[in-house]
């Protein structure tokens, strides 16, 4: 028997949704043209693509509330999207979903220097938060490498960190409060302009929840006074393992630099060609930065360099001025883009104990030889947040699948040495089917029970975070109950 064509029903559903959304959003805020929707078919994990049914670009919390209420009433899945810089497929749409982008929500709503906070709409980019307060001597600490482009919404969703998170912490350590819109359109305020809210730590649940629980439209962020000064030092070594051992010894000594960044030879070469940072010719490079007064900087660097000398470095070099320091950091911040100019790659995000760095770096090298795929290592060494870049040929059949298997083995290794699957990129689609390697079934059930409370219909950011078979079964149960 011939089955009826579902397309007329699908088109009618889409038309009805467009009409309702256009009634509550400004002209041009609802995108339905297939050519225009191609801009939303993937995020920075560009190996996977799927055009959404629609995309909407609200400008306020009230408009977000209207969009979610309408989609909830029509049982339409919604995928929240910040700037689309997710490296784990966190903003990848499904064909039946609506992309809800917050890019037009970029205003600074309130600034309080006495109490050290700023309140912004979450479409504002990370770097522009500091830009709004730096003239008054303040800055926003979390600094992902994509900070020029990435949005605060995505930073909160993935609990992003950055090079300077060793001293200042990641997003959750600098987030004071949020305005959250639930899937049914209700608006709730969590936290506020103070360090610790009373009662349950719901803010800790929201930060890092990857758009599974609600859409964060406004955020109250902690801002800090700029330090008196800062100075980076370059440390060159003849092997990854020796550089990893040096990092472990610095942390073990109780010294807290503001940043310890690691790059290996492939990454050093790409970054030097891109930024002309003056990096030394070596197998592994550490960028260690300390801050404070001149006396504090001199004392900390003296102790750090004494530790480094025990590992026979090829070179130790302090930045001599602000220009040299700027070029050193430009090279590091450009690492992902610089590597992208020379090769296709997949960027991982496992986190390990700092003491395991030498072992994990050695095993990554061994796995690289086993799989026949090169790896460039660049990561936040001070807190063990690793970002191996697996190089592959996207045009060679089977290379992507080989790369994925290699990546899965690296992430499993991170868990086995006492770490976890992700530090700041999130789980998304990339690691969802590895969650069972880190969590027992009861642990996953507890996490999904939290989603049940916030999003009973499992309409927010579908097919992410949780193993696909489990999450789809959860959604099917809810649909059957309607």
C-alpha positions as MATLAB code, in Angstrom:
seq = 'XXXXXXXXXXXXXXXXXXXXXXXXXXXXXXXXXXXXXXXXXXXXXXXXXXXXXXXXXXXXXXXXXXXXXXXXXXXXXXXXXXXXXXXXXXXXXXXXXXXXXXXXXXXXXXXXXXXXXXXXXXXXXXXXXXXXXXXXXXXXXXXXXXXXXXXXXXXXXXXXXXXXXXXXXXXXXXXXXXXXXXXXXXXXXXXXXXXXXXXXXXXXXXXXXXXXXXXXXXXXXXXXXXXXXXXXXXXXXXXXXXXXXXXXXXXXXXXXXXXXXXXXXXXXXXXXXXXXXXXXXXXXXXXXXXXXXXXXXXXXXXXXXXXXXXXXXXXXXXXXXXXXXXXXXXXXXXXXXXXXXXXXXXXXXXXXXXXXXXXXXXXXXXXXXXXXXXXXXXXXXXXXXXXXXXXXXXXXXXXXXXXXXXXXXXXXXXXXXXXXXXXXXXXXXXXXXXXXXXXXXXXXXXXXXXXXXXXXXXXXXXXXXXXXXXXXXXXXXXXXXX';
ca = [
       0.000    0.000    0.000;
       1.337    3.430   -0.947;
       1.872    5.707    2.049;
       0.559    9.293    1.848;
       3.135   11.978    1.093;
       3.871   13.783    4.400;
       5.162   16.914    2.689;
       1.811   18.807    2.377;
       1.176   18.308    6.086;
       4.731   19.413    6.895;
       4.429   22.512    4.712;
       1.098   23.438    6.271;
       2.603   23.082    9.746;
       5.554   25.277    8.751;
       3.261   27.927    7.255;
       1.140   28.041   10.401;
       4.242   28.383   12.554;
       5.634   31.182   10.362;
       2.354   33.112   10.615;
       2.283   32.904   14.403;
       5.944   33.838   14.797;
       5.642   36.808   12.427;
       2.817   38.166   14.582;
       5.064   38.428   17.648;
       8.438   39.301   16.073;
       9.613   42.345   14.087;
       9.818   42.237   10.313;
      12.828   40.258    9.156;
      13.208   38.322   12.407;
      11.698   35.103   10.994;
      13.887   33.383    8.388;
      12.264   30.712    6.214;
      14.016   31.031    2.859;
      16.100   27.853    2.238;
      19.055   29.857    0.903;
      19.150   32.054    4.021;
      18.764   29.045    6.326;
      22.041   27.597    5.044;
      23.835   29.993    7.398;
      22.349   28.022   10.299;
      22.866   24.451    9.076;
      25.965   23.874   11.228;
      28.193   25.414   13.853;
      32.014   25.211   14.069;
      31.810   21.387   13.962;
      31.258   21.782   10.236;
      31.539   18.072    9.410;
      27.833   17.745   10.259;
      25.127   19.828    8.576;
      21.345   19.957    8.618;
      19.177   22.906    7.615;
      16.529   23.844   10.219;
      12.852   24.324    9.414;
      13.099   27.992   10.439;
      15.369   30.441   12.205;
      14.224   33.321   14.401;
      16.211   36.316   15.673;
      14.419   37.893   18.654;
      15.648   41.117   20.252;
      14.329   40.827   23.808;
      13.441   38.403   26.566;
       9.739   39.030   25.864;
      10.188   38.012   22.222;
      12.094   34.876   23.212;
       9.251   34.028   25.574;
       6.706   34.381   22.759;
       8.757   32.195   20.414;
       9.144   29.398   22.972;
       5.473   29.537   23.977;
       4.364   29.153   20.358;
       6.819   26.341   19.640;
       5.780   24.593   22.868;
       2.110   24.757   21.915;
       2.907   23.297   18.485;
       5.451   20.739   19.848;
       8.231   22.161   17.662;
      11.823   21.533   18.816;
      13.972   24.623   19.437;
      17.768   24.849   19.135;
      19.249   27.862   20.982;
      22.198   29.452   19.167;
      24.697   32.057   20.295;
      27.366   32.876   17.709;
      27.614   29.368   16.248;
      31.220   28.834   17.408;
      30.504   25.517   19.152;
      33.131   22.888   18.354;
      30.978   20.003   19.597;
      27.873   20.428   17.448;
      26.011   22.128   20.278;
      23.994   24.328   17.894;
      23.431   21.753   15.141;
      19.740   21.864   14.161;
      17.397   19.063   13.188;
      15.241   19.327   10.064;
      12.057   19.817   12.125;
      13.508   22.410   14.494;
      13.566   26.181   14.877;
      16.928   27.856   15.435;
      16.566   30.565   18.082;
      19.518   32.915   17.632;
      20.311   35.586   20.199;
      22.765   37.578   18.036;
      20.528   40.671   18.024;
      20.385   40.666   21.832;
      23.720   42.382   22.520;
      23.019   45.340   24.792;
      24.717   46.248   28.077;
      21.809   46.609   30.498;
      23.514   47.713   33.724;
      27.020   48.356   35.021;
      27.961   48.629   38.706;
      31.662   49.205   39.344;
      31.273   49.535   43.099;
      29.730   46.071   43.341;
      31.760   44.766   40.393;
      29.154   43.426   38.011;
      27.783   44.049   34.555;
      24.416   42.836   33.226;
      24.214   42.101   29.497;
      21.997   40.483   26.941;
      23.563   37.147   26.103;
      24.077   37.750   22.390;
      26.921   40.087   23.329;
      30.346   38.748   22.424;
      32.771   37.724   25.143;
      35.470   40.262   24.272;
      33.014   43.147   24.021;
      32.052   42.656   27.685;
      35.573   43.686   28.637;
      35.348   46.389   25.973;
      32.375   47.906   27.789;
      34.182   48.242   31.137;
      37.914   48.504   30.401;
      37.988   52.316   30.283;
      37.069   52.221   33.968;
      39.869   49.782   34.789;
      37.881   46.514   34.792;
      37.733   43.331   32.721;
      35.711   40.130   32.330;
      37.996   37.195   33.105;
      36.879   34.154   31.010;
      38.680   34.428   27.660;
      38.027   31.580   25.194;
      40.227   31.630   22.099;
      37.111   32.522   20.090;
      36.335   35.466   22.403;
      36.242   37.920   19.512;
      33.228   36.069   18.079;
      31.684   33.775   20.701;
      28.589   34.939   22.594;
      27.976   34.991   26.329;
      24.971   32.716   25.688;
      27.242   29.973   24.374;
      29.829   30.609   27.104;
      27.140   29.943   29.717;
      25.778   26.929   27.838;
      29.214   25.268   27.668;
      30.780   26.745   30.835;
      33.614   28.158   28.727;
      37.046   28.929   30.126;
      40.092   30.187   28.298;
      43.789   30.778   28.733;
      43.448   32.749   31.980;
      40.987   30.417   33.713;
      43.808   28.881   35.780;
      43.695   31.878   38.119;
      40.231   33.336   37.540;
      38.113   30.261   36.924;
      35.708   29.445   34.111;
      32.287   30.929   33.340;
      30.552   29.397   36.360;
      33.045   31.175   38.652;
      32.208   34.531   37.055;
      28.446   34.183   36.565;
      26.225   35.802   39.209;
      22.736   35.532   37.758;
      20.649   34.798   34.655;
      17.278   35.479   33.138;
      16.076   32.104   31.860;
      13.127   31.467   29.536;
      11.646   27.994   29.890;
      10.295   26.007   26.948;
       6.695   26.941   27.747;
       7.570   30.656   27.690;
       7.789   31.283   31.418;
      10.548   33.701   32.467;
      12.483   33.043   35.673;
      15.295   34.933   37.414;
      18.071   32.863   38.984;
      20.812   34.392   41.122;
      21.482   38.114   40.954;
      24.043   40.805   41.607;
      25.715   38.971   44.481;
      28.143   36.087   44.838;
      25.953   33.347   46.340;
      22.175   33.004   46.143;
      20.236   31.286   48.914;
      18.688   27.847   48.429;
      19.424   25.325   45.706;
      22.341   26.087   43.395;
      20.181   26.383   40.280;
      22.725   28.713   38.685;
      25.260   25.874   38.828;
      22.730   23.627   37.084;
      22.072   26.148   34.298;
      25.719   26.962   33.584;
      27.030   24.161   31.392;
      23.586   22.724   30.605;
      24.064   23.189   26.824;
      20.651   24.663   26.089;
      18.864   21.622   27.488;
      16.942   23.443   30.222;
      16.042   26.884   28.893;
      17.248   29.891   26.922;
      19.421   32.355   28.853;
      18.607   35.842   27.554;
      20.339   38.067   30.128;
      23.334   37.467   32.403;
      24.865   39.231   35.378;
      28.642   38.802   35.166;
      31.390   39.457   37.674;
      33.960   42.013   36.552;
      37.392   42.470   38.110;
      39.893   45.325   38.413;
      42.701   45.077   35.906;
      45.986   43.876   37.435;
      48.877   46.321   37.728;
      50.804   44.444   35.099;
      51.378   41.062   33.456;
      54.319   39.378   31.762;
      54.530   36.120   29.780;
      57.592   33.919   29.481;
      58.296   31.366   26.720;
      59.724   27.974   27.708;
      60.978   25.725   24.924;
      61.521   21.964   25.387;
      62.671   19.085   23.217;
      59.643   16.843   23.925;
      55.964   17.045   24.827;
      56.472   14.788   27.832;
      59.169   17.026   29.357;
      56.994   20.109   28.903;
      54.103   18.269   30.563;
      56.320   17.301   33.490;
      57.370   20.956   33.894;
      53.728   22.033   34.103;
      53.038   19.396   36.749;
      56.008   20.584   38.824;
      54.939   24.246   38.654;
      51.453   23.417   39.926;
      52.831   21.023   42.558;
      55.019   23.858   43.912;
      51.916   25.828   44.821;
      52.597   28.642   42.361;
      49.510   30.043   40.605;
      50.335   31.785   37.318;
      47.476   33.478   35.551;
      47.984   31.114   32.586;
      50.026   28.113   31.437;
      49.483   27.328   27.757;
      50.992   24.440   25.761;
      51.743   24.104   22.045;
      53.630   21.372   20.198;
      55.729   21.660   17.027;
      52.933   21.443   14.394;
      50.940   24.101   16.200;
      53.995   26.287   16.867;
      54.857   26.324   13.160;
      51.303   27.216   12.092;
      50.939   29.971   14.699;
      54.363   31.453   13.922;
      53.564   31.611   10.211;
      50.246   33.297   11.003;
      51.175   35.738   13.784;
      54.991   36.096   13.577;
      55.108   35.845   17.359;
      58.812   35.023   17.533;
      58.304   31.516   18.912;
      61.481   29.387   19.296;
      62.156   26.301   17.171;
      61.309   23.407   19.513;
      59.140   20.326   19.986;
      57.006   21.794   22.784;
      56.398   25.349   23.994;
      54.902   26.657   27.230;
      53.555   30.189   27.588;
      53.484   31.007   31.304;
      52.101   34.374   32.378;
      52.089   35.961   35.829;
      50.622   39.270   36.937;
      50.738   41.826   39.715;
      53.238   44.526   40.637;
      56.722   44.457   39.104;
      58.108   42.984   42.337;
      55.436   40.248   42.402;
      56.036   39.404   38.751;
      59.798   39.213   39.233;
      59.440   36.948   42.271;
      56.939   34.556   40.654;
      58.881   34.298   37.403;
      62.129   33.643   39.269;
      60.550   30.660   41.045;
      58.852   29.382   37.906;
      61.999   29.617   35.807;
      64.014   27.847   38.502;
      61.603   24.911   38.183;
      61.806   25.036   34.383;
      65.623   24.894   34.419;
      65.455   21.516   36.154;
      63.894   20.171   32.922;
      66.753   21.389   30.676;
      64.769   23.828   28.527;
      66.100   24.748   25.104;
      65.206   28.368   25.761;
      63.675   30.602   28.454;
      62.585   34.036   27.263;
      60.637   36.780   29.043;
      58.596   39.279   27.032;
      60.474   42.562   27.087;
      57.565   44.898   26.374;
      53.815   45.044   25.741;
      54.278   44.621   21.984;
      56.171   41.344   22.398;
      53.650   40.115   24.972;
      50.821   40.957   22.579;
      52.427   38.987   19.753;
      52.969   35.982   22.031;
      49.277   35.907   22.912;
      48.133   36.673   19.368;
      49.907   33.515   18.256;
      48.227   31.392   20.922;
      44.775   32.897   20.425;
      45.096   32.294   16.669;
      45.984   28.611   17.005;
      42.687   27.108   15.816;
      42.407   29.481   12.863;
      46.067   29.075   11.945;
      45.760   25.278   11.886;
      42.585   25.570    9.841;
      44.512   27.357    7.104;
      46.715   24.328    6.495;
      44.567   21.262    7.224;
      41.141   19.884    8.080;
      41.023   18.971   11.753;
      38.763   17.888   14.582;
      39.304   19.675   17.896;
      38.835   17.666   21.090;
      38.242   18.897   24.621;
      39.165   16.305   27.232;
      40.277   17.290   30.727;
      42.808   15.398   32.842;
      44.676   15.738   36.154;
      47.788   17.862   35.568;
      49.961   15.049   36.954;
      48.789   12.816   34.074;
      50.013   15.205   31.348;
      53.252   13.318   30.496;
      51.436    9.967   30.248;
      48.543   11.302   28.170;
      50.794   13.200   25.774;
      52.860   10.062   25.229;
      49.758    7.934   24.623;
      48.346   10.484   22.156;
      51.600   10.196   20.209;
      51.320    6.413   20.194;
      47.674    6.529   19.082;
      48.642    8.977   16.329;
      51.076    6.437   14.921;
      48.523    3.614   15.270;
      45.816    5.517   13.386;
      48.146    7.120   10.854;
      46.752   10.590   11.557;
      48.838   13.517   12.790;
      47.909   15.475   15.916;
      48.659   19.067   16.882;
      48.428   19.702   20.628;
      47.409   23.088   22.013;
      45.714   23.435   25.369;
      45.305   25.068   28.767;
      48.006   23.080   30.510;
      47.586   24.663   33.933;
      44.174   23.081   34.530;
      44.627   20.046   32.272;
      42.048   21.120   29.668;
      43.443   19.484   26.523;
      42.618   20.415   22.917;
      44.260   17.859   20.612;
      43.656   18.756   16.949;
      43.420   15.569   14.879;
      44.405   16.313   11.280;
      42.532   14.527    8.500;
      41.466   14.919    4.874;
      37.768   15.734    4.642;
      37.786   14.781    0.939;
      39.264   11.319    1.527;
      36.579    8.632    2.017;
      36.765    7.089    5.482;
      39.138    9.697    6.939;
      36.449   11.455    9.004;
      35.273    8.167   10.510;
      38.884    7.202   11.296;
      39.387   10.610   12.923;
      36.262   10.125   15.054;
      37.447    6.738   16.313;
      40.846    8.210   17.153;
      39.152   11.084   18.998;
      36.965    8.688   20.960;
      40.054    6.783   22.113;
      41.679   10.028   23.320;
      38.573   11.021   25.260;
      38.275    7.578   26.803;
      41.923    7.886   27.846;
      41.125   11.189   29.571;
      38.385    9.515   31.616;
      40.578    6.509   32.436;
      43.319    8.687   33.986;
      40.786   10.430   36.230;
      39.603   13.234   33.956;
      36.409   13.862   32.014;
      35.047   14.118   28.485;
      34.860   17.890   28.269;
      36.278   21.000   29.874;
      34.657   23.891   28.005;
      33.406   22.825   24.563;
      30.500   20.784   25.868;
      29.175   17.366   24.894;
      26.885   18.356   22.022;
      26.627   15.609   19.430;
      30.366   14.945   19.394;
      30.582   13.161   22.754;
      26.975   12.172   23.485;
      27.544    8.485   22.791;
      30.655    8.482   24.992;
      28.709    9.639   28.058;
      28.241    6.019   29.109;
      32.021    5.695   29.358;
      32.121    8.344   32.082;
      28.738    7.939   33.748;
      26.887    4.899   35.053;
      23.257    4.428   33.921;
      22.012    5.733   37.270;
      24.109    8.895   36.864;
      22.696    9.540   33.406;
      19.184    8.898   34.670;
      19.657   11.530   37.384;
      20.827   14.072   34.810;
      17.890   13.317   32.516;
      15.484   13.653   35.430;
      16.656   17.253   35.805;
      15.826   17.886   32.148;
      12.406   16.322   32.729;
      11.694   19.067   35.275;
      12.741   22.001   33.092;
      11.711   20.622   29.672;
       9.208   17.759   30.082;
       8.610   17.480   26.329;
      12.320   17.259   25.526;
      11.905   19.968   22.879;
      14.999   22.026   23.727;
      18.175   21.259   21.774;
      17.182   17.686   20.850;
      19.612   14.815   20.233;
      22.432   16.451   22.208;
      24.385   15.603   25.380;
      22.701   12.299   26.247;
      23.250    9.060   24.268;
      20.994    9.327   21.226;
      19.077    6.099   21.762;
      18.287    7.009   25.379;
      17.256   10.606   24.708;
      15.076    9.712   21.710;
      13.317    7.082   23.807;
      12.701    9.729   26.485;
      11.179   12.069   23.945;
       9.064    9.285   22.414;
       7.587    8.435   25.827;
       6.536   12.040   26.326;
       4.980   12.284   22.853;
       3.032    9.079   23.470;
       1.663   10.499   26.711;
       0.176   13.571   25.032;
];
